[in-house]
Amino acid sequence: MNTHHPIAIIGAGLGGLTAARVLHVNGIEAAVFELEASREARTQGGMLDIHEENGQKALHAAGLHDGFRKAIHEGGQAMRVLGPDGTVHVAEEDDGTGGRPEVDRGDLRDLILDSLPDGTVRWGSKVTGVRALGGGRHEVAFADGSTITTDLLIGADGAWSRVRPLVSDAEPAYTGISFVETDLLDADTRHPRSAAVIGGGFFICLGHERGFLAHRETDGSLHAYTALKADEDWLDTVDFTDLPAAKAAVLAHFEGWDEALRGLLADADTMAPRRIHALPVGHRWNRVPGVTLLGDAAHVMSPFAGEGANLAMFDGAELASAVAAHPGDTEAALAAYEEALFPRSEASAADSAQSLERMFGPQGLEQMTAFFTTGPAAP
């Protein structure tokens, strides 16, 4: 069966949902197609710091900023930087005046989903192919054999976007950093040592071109990433189906580190591997009628500038606002959106790449301590 949708958004992440919401606020209908079977298909997890200059602007455009303020994790802007021996180099409390409040990703996604008309998101829609039909129209094919056509195709489908090849041959490349993602559940009761070392908000420990990044979650758990400079295939050498063996294999890279830090791995209730990829800094494309990208589909970068979700939401809001500002002229809307998209995403991608090099370089601890105490060095 083939159905036509004037605007089709592929991907129900924060960026795609924000685009749909801002379009709805402006009286424009869009259909969102999402691979996952339902909104409950997987835990969204992880804390996000939502920045005043982009993520919060998107929420204002979506009419959801008040709801966002109610979901903020009080105390979540606290931050600590430690060395491998457990020495605290930076400790900042959350006094409520910071411009980057923390919120649970799942809570934020629910806020936007609940603001959309029923049926906006078509769950369980796995894209198997996209093709241009001419005149700015496109066809999208799904795994169940159905197809849709659309006048405006928006690729909000992440790092490995199926829509991106319509406009660009670029593919994300491995950055040289691998993560092992862990959760420590009911931390204050079951993992008090780890809970004490993390504190109330964001946590960084760096040394010897590796480290730990962690957050205290609103559900009382700790969400941590063990980060290593490693060959792209290193994670394949670890059997993550055997939790004790996997812990031992990763902990071997942290010999001599403080036991409270090693506990973020040794005491973990879950473990999952994750390679960090990025598109080239300055990724852009020539204007292609009827199609564009947002979020990671347009500019996936390493997470070390904290901009991914913020940029995705801002992209979505800016794209939707451009469409609303150019009624009946999709090409003018996309040209205006992309003209602003490319320089802002290039700047953030450059910051992210620079932060990766700073954090995982030989002087990572010293440089990050200086960054948080005296501010970024002049270029």
C-alpha positions in Angstrom: 0.0 0.0 0.0 1.3 3.5 -0.9 0.2 6.5 1.1 1.2 10.1 0.5 2.3 12.4 3.3 3.2 16.1 2.5 5.9 15.9 5.2 7.6 12.7 6.3 10.1 12.6 9.2 12.2 9.5 9.4 13.2 8.9 13.1 11.5 9.7 16.4 14.5 10.8 18.3 14.5 14.2 20.0 15.3 16.0 16.8 12.6 14.4 14.7 10.0 14.8 17.4 10.9 18.4 18.0 10.5 19.1 14.3 7.1 17.5 14.3 6.0 19.4 17.4 7.1 22.8 16.1 5.3 22.1 12.8 2.2 21.2 14.8 2.4 24.4 16.8 2.4 26.2 13.4 -0.6 24.3 12.2 1.4 22.0 9.8 0.9 18.2 9.9 3.8 15.8 9.7 4.1 12.0 9.9 7.0 10.5 11.9 8.2 7.0 11.0 10.2 5.2 13.7 12.0 1.8 13.6 11.3 1.0 17.3 8.1 -1.0 17.9 6.7 1.4 20.5 7.7 4.2 22.8 8.4 1.6 25.5 10.5 -0.5 23.2 13.8 0.4 25.1 14.9 2.5 27.9 15.9 5.9 26.7 18.3 6.4 29.7 21.1 8.9 30.3 21.1 12.5 31.5 21.2 15.4 29.1 22.3 19.0 29.9 20.0 21.2 27.9 21.7 24.5 26.8 20.1 27.9 26.9 21.5 28.8 23.5 20.0 25.9 21.5 18.1 23.1 23.3 16.1 25.4 25.4 15.4 27.7 22.5 13.9 24.7 20.7 11.7 23.9 23.7 10.5 27.5 23.7 9.6 27.2 20.0 7.8 23.9 20.8 5.8 25.5 23.6 7.3 23.0 26.1 9.8 25.0 28.1 7.5 25.1 31.2 7.1 21.3 31.1 10.9 20.9 30.7 11.5 23.1 33.8 9.3 20.7 35.8 11.4 17.7 34.7 14.8 19.1 35.6 17.0 17.0 37.8 17.7 19.3 40.7 21.3 19.2 41.7 22.3 17.6 38.4 24.6 20.5 37.3 27.0 19.5 40.1 30.3 18.4 38.6 33.5 16.6 39.7 36.8 16.0 38.0 39.1 13.3 39.5 42.5 11.8 38.7 43.2 8.0 38.6 44.3 8.0 42.2 40.9 9.4 43.3 42.2 12.9 44.0 39.4 15.5 43.4 40.7 18.2 41.1 37.5 20.1 40.5 34.3 20.1 42.5 31.3 22.3 41.7 27.9 22.2 43.4 24.7 23.0 41.6 23.5 26.3 43.0 20.6 26.5 40.6 22.0 29.4 38.6 23.6 27.4 35.7 22.4 27.6 32.2 22.6 23.9 31.4 20.1 22.1 33.6 20.0 18.3 33.5 17.0 16.2 32.5 16.5 12.5 31.9 16.4 11.8 28.2 13.4 9.5 28.6 11.5 12.2 30.4 12.3 14.8 27.7 11.3 12.4 24.9 8.0 11.7 26.7 7.3 15.4 27.1 7.5 15.9 23.4 5.7 12.7 22.4 2.8 13.6 24.7 2.5 17.0 23.0 1.9 15.4 19.6 -1.5 14.4 18.2 -2.3 10.7 18.5 -1.0 8.8 15.5 1.7 11.2 14.6 4.4 8.6 15.1 4.1 5.4 13.1 6.0 2.9 15.3 7.6 -0.3 13.9 8.4 1.4 10.6 11.8 0.1 9.5 13.0 1.9 6.4 14.5 -0.4 3.7 15.0 2.1 0.9 14.5 5.6 -0.2 14.5 7.0 -3.8 13.8 10.2 -5.6 10.8 10.4 -7.9 11.6 13.7 -9.4 10.2 17.2 -8.8 11.3 17.1 -5.1 9.1 14.1 -4.3 10.5 10.9 -2.7 9.4 7.4 -2.0 10.2 5.5 1.2 9.9 1.7 1.4 9.4 -0.2 4.7 10.2 -3.7 5.8 6.5 -4.7 5.9 6.3 -4.1 2.1 4.5 -0.7 2.4 5.6 2.5 0.8 4.9 6.2 1.2 5.5 9.2 -1.0 6.3 12.6 0.3 6.9 16.2 -0.8 9.4 16.9 2.0 11.5 14.1 3.3 13.4 14.8 6.6 16.2 12.5 7.6 16.2 12.5 11.4 17.4 8.8 11.6 20.7 9.1 13.3 24.3 8.4 12.6 23.6 5.6 10.1 20.9 7.4 8.3 19.1 5.7 5.4 18.2 9.2 4.1 21.6 10.7 4.1 22.8 9.0 0.8 20.2 11.1 -1.1 22.3 14.2 -0.4 25.8 13.0 0.7 28.3 10.2 0.3 29.8 10.9 3.7 29.8 8.2 6.3 30.7 8.4 10.0 34.3 7.3 10.8 35.6 5.8 14.0 37.1 8.4 16.3 39.6 6.2 18.1 37.6 6.2 21.3 35.6 3.2 22.5 33.1 3.2 25.4 31.9 0.5 27.7 28.6 1.7 29.0 27.5 0.5 32.5 24.7 1.0 35.0 24.9 0.6 38.8 21.3 0.3 40.0 20.0 1.6 43.3 23.4 3.1 43.9 23.0 4.6 47.4 22.0 1.3 48.8 23.7 -1.3 46.7 26.8 0.7 45.5 27.5 3.4 48.2 31.2 3.6 47.4 30.5 4.5 43.7 27.6 6.8 44.7 30.0 8.7 47.0 32.7 9.1 44.4 30.3 10.3 41.7 28.5 12.9 43.8 25.2 14.5 42.8 25.7 15.2 39.1 28.3 14.8 36.3 31.6 13.1 36.9 34.9 12.9 34.9 38.0 10.9 35.7 40.9 11.1 33.3 44.4 9.8 33.0 46.7 7.9 30.7 44.5 8.5 27.6 41.5 6.8 29.2 38.9 7.5 31.9 35.4 7.3 33.3 32.5 9.6 32.6 29.3 9.2 34.7 26.1 10.8 35.8 23.8 10.3 38.8 20.3 9.5 37.3 16.9 10.6 38.6 16.0 6.9 39.4 18.9 6.6 41.8 21.2 4.7 39.5 24.6 5.6 38.2 25.1 5.7 34.4 28.8 5.4 33.5 31.0 5.2 30.4 34.5 3.7 30.6 36.4 5.3 27.8 39.6 4.1 26.1 41.7 5.0 23.2 41.6 1.7 21.3 41.7 0.1 17.9 38.4 -0.1 16.2 38.2 -3.9 16.6 39.2 -3.9 20.3 35.6 -4.2 21.6 35.2 -7.4 19.4 37.9 -9.1 21.5 35.7 -8.8 24.6 32.9 -11.3 25.3 30.2 -9.0 26.7 27.8 -12.0 27.2 30.1 -13.1 30.0 29.9 -10.3 32.5 32.7 -11.3 34.8 35.1 -12.0 31.9 34.2 -8.7 30.3 34.8 -6.8 33.5 38.2 -8.4 33.9 39.2 -7.7 30.3 38.3 -4.0 30.6 39.6 -3.6 34.1 43.0 -4.8 32.9 43.4 -1.4 31.3 42.9 0.3 34.7 45.5 -1.4 36.8 46.6 0.8 39.7 43.6 3.1 39.5 41.7 3.9 42.7 39.4 1.0 43.7 36.4 3.3 44.0 36.9 4.2 40.4 37.4 0.7 39.3 34.2 -0.1 41.0 32.3 1.7 38.3 33.2 -1.4 36.2 33.7 -4.1 38.8 30.4 -3.6 40.5 28.3 -2.8 37.3 24.9 -4.4 36.9 25.0 -4.0 33.1 27.7 -3.6 30.4 27.4 -2.7 26.7 30.1 -1.8 24.1 29.9 1.4 22.1 32.2 2.8 19.5 32.3 6.6 19.0 31.9 7.7 15.4 31.8 11.1 13.8 31.1 12.6 10.4 33.8 14.9 9.0 33.9 18.3 10.6 32.3 20.7 8.2 30.0 18.1 6.6 27.6 19.7 4.2 25.8 19.0 0.9 24.5 20.7 -2.1 20.8 21.6 -2.1 18.7 18.5 -3.2 15.0 19.3 -3.9 12.6 17.9 -1.3 15.0 16.4 1.2 17.1 17.5 4.1 18.8 16.1 7.3 18.9 17.1 11.0 20.6 15.9 14.1 23.1 13.0 13.9 22.0 12.3 10.3 23.5 15.7 9.4 26.4 16.0 11.8 27.0 13.1 14.1 30.0 14.0 16.4 31.6 12.7 19.5 29.8 13.4 22.7 32.6 15.4 24.3 31.1 18.9 23.6 27.7 17.9 25.0 25.9 19.2 21.9 24.3 16.2 20.2 20.8 16.3 21.6 20.8 20.1 21.9 21.7 20.5 18.2 19.2 17.9 17.1 16.4 19.7 18.9 17.5 23.1 17.6 17.8 21.7 14.1 14.3 20.3 14.3 12.9 23.6 15.6 14.7 25.7 13.1 13.7 23.5 10.1 10.1 23.5 11.2 10.1 27.3 11.7 11.7 27.7 8.2 8.9 25.6 6.7 6.3 27.6 8.5 7.9 30.9 7.4 7.9 29.9 3.7 4.4 28.5 3.1 4.2 26.8 -0.3 7.9 27.2 -1.0 9.7 24.1 0.4 12.9 24.9 -1.5 13.2 28.4 0.0 12.6 26.9 3.5 15.3 24.2 3.1 17.8 26.7 1.6 17.3 29.0 4.6 17.5 26.2 7.1 20.7 24.7 5.6 22.4 28.0 5.2 22.3 28.4 9.0 22.7 24.6 9.7 26.1 24.2 8.1 28.2 26.8 10.0 26.7 26.1 13.4 27.1 22.3 13.1 30.7 22.8 11.8 31.5 24.9 14.9 30.1 22.3 17.3 31.8 19.4 15.5 35.1 21.2 15.7 34.6 21.9 19.4 33.7 18.2 19.9 36.8 17.0 18.1 39.0 19.4 20.0 37.5 18.2 23.3 38.2 14.6 22.4 41.8 15.4 21.8 42.1 17.4 25.0 40.4 14.8 27.2 42.3 11.7 25.8 45.6 13.3 25.2 48.7 12.8 27.4 47.7 15.8 29.6 44.0 15.1 29.6 43.5 15.5 33.3 45.5 18.7 33.5 43.8 20.3 30.5 40.3 19.5 31.7 41.1 20.7 35.2 42.3 24.0 33.6 39.2 24.1 31.3 36.8 24.0 34.3 38.8 26.3 36.5 40.1 29.0 34.2 38.0 28.4 31.0 39.0 27.2 27.6 42.4 28.2 26.2 42.4 30.9 23.5 42.8 29.4 20.0 
